[in-house]
Amino acid sequence: MIYIHLLLESFRFAFSALRANLLRTILSLLGVTVGIFSIIAVFTLVDSLERNIRSSLNFLGEDVVRVEKFPWIFEEDYPWWKYINRPKANFEEYKFLVDNMTQTAGITIFTERGGAVLKHESNSFTGGILSGVSYSHKDVYEIPIEKGRYFSMQEAESGNYVTIIGHLIAQELFPNQEALGKEVKIRGVKYRVIGVMEEQGASISGAPSADDFVYIPYKSFQKIYSSTGIFGVEPIIAAKSLEGDVGQKNLEGELTGLLRQKRGLKPREATNFAINRPTAFSSILDSIFGVISMAGWVIGSFSILVGGFGIANIMFVSVKERTNIIGIQKSLGAKNFFILFQFLFEAVFLSMLGGLFGLLLVYLLSFISLGSLELTLSFGNVFLGLSVSVIIGTLSGIIPAGMAAKMDPVIAIRA
């Protein structure tokens, strides 16, 4: 009970000091408020931006490796013409990998073509991303179908003229009507719509959105686009790793070995394909956002430092003003730790108050519309802001509180 009484009395002293010198306290707390606002605002912006960018890169697939001619990160001193002369992946290699791979949760072959034009009666959509995919594509990449269904095995193997379109395409081609069962023209060929995907919205990074995608069977794609020649479309083989395959090492090792075997490469011959992983982008993003977060700490630290000095100034003045009261408390039997805790609690209370105002400003900032970027104040950032406030309050109040605790009661009561 004595500790509860001590806490309540300390709170009462802190509130009385705040109310008695309201203007002085507010001006001193502005430093902590601005500091916490700066740090948490930067962290909130970085977290929201990172979440948005990583979400926009979901089209690359999580735990997925891709077999392509060109690597995403070019090797140093590697002749560019060797990349050009590399063979393209093909359907026979895909079938070989399907029959022999064991370290994968799914494998697919697909190819894409941007700038596709889709037409339905007098309506048209320009800029669609046409993707020819195998039946197993759904096992590797997420295709969020809102209405309709995915391709059947027979439709995929026969190369039927059926399609799954994005939400935006459905709105443009079929305003105020149901798209399922209708026909769209792609390069003069009629395709029947069997599915419409969920609305995804635009990405701040400009990455492709599911709203603009058009999926058709891979063999159907081959009928309307040539994959031969230097200007032909390039098929991509993608495989998803099993759970527990850290870094996709088992998947990558098996995939590399089997594909080298299929292409007849001798042990000393260089690999003529690239294994690309989305983790290459993740490491780049981690370094970029790490620098931005560090900049937020540097910017906010100066404001918090000023705020800490302001709170320390308040506490020194408060100790000076209440010296007589400290003497009376000690003469009535108050222990040193009671006086120490009383002033230290006041410093922490004032600092947390400034931190709460800073967090409130960040919360209000999250309601401002920034286009496709949605700001969200996370619980982790709230906890961080309050923790920093407590630390600043403790550091700012420890010296004044120690001075108050060490006062001689006789000298203090005469002040």
C-alpha positions, -999 to 999 in steps of 0.1 A, spaced: 0 0 0 28 24 7 41 21 -28 6 28 -42 4 58 -19 38 69 -31 28 67 -67 -4 86 -62 13 113 -43 40 116 -69 14 119 -96 -4 146 -76 28 166 -72 36 163 -109 1 173 -119 2 203 -95 35 214 -110 21 211 -145 -10 231 -137 9 258 -117 34 265 -145 14 256 -175 30 279 -201 65 271 -189 58 233 -190 43 234 -225 72 253 -240 97 229 -224 78 198 -236 77 210 -272 112 196 -277 101 161 -266 69 164 -287 88 174 -318 115 148 -313 91 119 -308 70 132 -337 101 133 -360 113 98 -351 79 81 -351 67 99 -382 98 88 -401 95 52 -389 57 52 -397 64 65 -432 93 40 -437 72 11 -424 42 20 -446 64 26 -477 83 -6 -472 50 -26 -466 35 -10 -498 66 -17 -519 70 -53 -507 33 -59 -513 37 -45 -548 65 -70 -554 43 -100 -545 39 -106 -583 74 -120 -582 63 -146 -557 74 -154 -522 99 -183 -519 100 -185 -557 131 -188 -580 129 -181 -617 149 -195 -646 157 -167 -671 184 -158 -697 194 -126 -679 202 -122 -642 186 -94 -622 220 -84 -609 247 -86 -636 280 -102 -629 311 -80 -632 333 -85 -662 308 -108 -678 304 -102 -716 269 -89 -724 267 -108 -756 269 -141 -737 236 -133 -721 221 -126 -755 232 -159 -769 219 -180 -740 190 -204 -750 155 -196 -739 136 -219 -715 111 -240 -733 81 -263 -726 101 -295 -730 125 -283 -702 95 -275 -680 80 -310 -685 113 -325 -677 116 -306 -645 80 -314 -635 87 -351 -639 120 -351 -620 120 -324 -593 113 -333 -557 124 -302 -538 95 -280 -550 60 -272 -539 51 -263 -575 66 -254 -608 52 -234 -638 62 -220 -671 48 -187 -683 55 -158 -706 42 -122 -706 36 -94 -731 29 -58 -721 8 -33 -739 -19 -58 -749 -51 -44 -764 -84 -60 -754 -117 -52 -771 -153 -60 -765 -178 -45 -790 -171 -7 -789 -151 -8 -757 -113 -13 -755 -85 -15 -730 -49 -6 -738 -19 -15 -717 -29 -49 -704 -3 -74 -693 -10 -106 -712 4 -137 -694 3 -172 -709 5 -196 -680 5 -234 -674 -21 -251 -653 3 -254 -623 8 -216 -623 -17 -213 -594 6 -235 -573 34 -211 -576 18 -176 -578 -14 -164 -561 -42 -156 -585 -69 -140 -564 -101 -148 -584 -132 -129 -571 -157 -143 -597 -156 -173 -618 -128 -200 -618 -93 -209 -629 -84 -229 -660 -92 -266 -660 -65 -291 -668 -81 -298 -702 -83 -261 -711 -47 -256 -703 -34 -287 -721 -55 -280 -752 -47 -243 -753 -84 -233 -753 -93 -196 -759 -104 -188 -723 -91 -160 -701 -91 -146 -666 -90 -108 -666 -82 -81 -640 -107 -60 -621 -99 -28 -639 -101 -45 -673 -135 -59 -665 -148 -25 -655 -135 -9 -687 -148 -35 -711 -180 -45 -693 -193 -13 -675 -225 -21 -655 -227 -57 -667 -213 -91 -658 -181 -101 -675 -183 -138 -670 -192 -157 -701 -186 -127 -724 -160 -126 -752 -130 -103 -756 -107 -99 -786 -70 -103 -782 -50 -98 -814 -81 -106 -833 -88 -138 -815 -120 -142 -794 -115 -154 -758 -142 -163 -734 -140 -148 -699 -141 -175 -672 -128 -155 -643 -124 -119 -629 -97 -111 -603 -101 -92 -571 -94 -55 -571 -58 -47 -560 -53 -10 -567 -23 9 -579 11 5 -563 33 35 -552 63 17 -567 47 15 -601 49 -23 -600 24 -43 -621 -10 -47 -606 -34 -77 -608 -60 -52 -621 -41 -50 -654 -33 -87 -659 -49 -110 -684 -42 -147 -680 -46 -172 -708 -34 -208 -712 3 -211 -721 -4 -231 -753 -30 -206 -763 -4 -178 -759 20 -197 -782 -7 -196 -809 -9 -158 -811 28 -149 -802 59 -164 -816 86 -175 -791 113 -180 -818 139 -156 -829 157 -128 -810 126 -107 -808 103 -136 -797 87 -137 -763 109 -154 -736 93 -181 -715 101 -182 -678 102 -213 -656 95 -206 -619 95 -230 -590 83 -225 -554 104 -239 -525 91 -263 -499 86 -251 -463 118 -252 -443 140 -247 -474 159 -216 -460 171 -194 -488 157 -218 -514 191 -235 -514 178 -271 -519 154 -259 -547 181 -239 -564 206 -267 -563 182 -293 -577 169 -270 -603 204 -261 -615 215 -297 -617 185 -310 -636 185 -281 -661 222 -285 -668 215 -322 -673 187 -314 -697 208 -290 -717 237 -314 -719 262 -292 -702 295 -308 -692 309 -303 -657 334 -277 -668 310 -257 -690 295 -225 -676 258 -225 -667 239 -208 -696 209 -196 -675 202 -174 -645 185 -183 -613 168 -152 -600 153 -148 -565 131 -121 -551 154 -120 -520 179 -100 -542 154 -71 -541 147 -77 -503 184 -71 -494 185 -39 -515 153 -27 -498 166 -35 -464 197 -14 -469 177 16 -483 152 16 -455 179 11 -430 196 43 -441 163 62 -440 155 49 -405 190 60 -393 183 95 -408 151 96 -388 170 88 -356 195 115 -362 169 141 -370 147 133 -341 176 129 -316 185 166 -318 149 176 -310 147 150 -282 181 163 -268 166 198 -266 135 184 -250 156 166 -224 173 198 -215 139 215 -212 127 189 -188 159 190 -168 155 227 -165 119 223 -152 131 198 -126 159 220 -114 135 249 -110 109 226 -94 135 213 -68 145 249 -61 108 260 -56 99 231 -34 131 230 -12 111 240 19 85 213 12 113 187 8 126 197 42 92 193 58 87 159 42 121 147 55 115 161 90 83 140 91 102 108 82 102 107 44 131 85 32 155 95 5 141 71 -20 106 87 -15 119 121 -25 140 106 -53 110 87 -68 88 117 -64 109 140 -86 119 112 -110 83 102 -115 75 139 -123 102 140 -149 91 108 -166 55 119 -164 62 152 -182 84 135 -208 57 108 -215 31 136 -218 53 152 -245 57 119 -262 20 113 -262 14 146 -279 40 136 -305 23 103 -311 -10 120 -314 4 142 -342 16 111 -360 -18 95 -356 -35 126 -371 -9 126 -399 -20 90 -408 -54 104 -419 -38 126 -446 -43 111 -480 -10 103 -498 -25 86 -529 -18 49 -529 4 51 -498 -16 43 -467 1 54 -434 -5 32 -404 8 39 -369 18 5 -356 18 -7 -320 55 -12 -323 61 24 -331 38 36 -303 57 14 -279 90 28 -292 78 64 -288 67 58 -252 99 39 -244 121 68 -257 100 92 -237 105 72 -205 143 70 -211 145 108 -218 125 116 -187 146 93 -166 179 108 -178 166 143 -175 153 139 -140 178 117 -123 203 145 -114 177 170 -100 159 141 -82 192 130 -67 200 165 -55 165 167 -38 170 133 -21 204 143 -7 192 176 9 197 181 46 162 185 62 173 213 85 189 234 57 160 227 33 133 237 58 150 271 64 151 278 26 
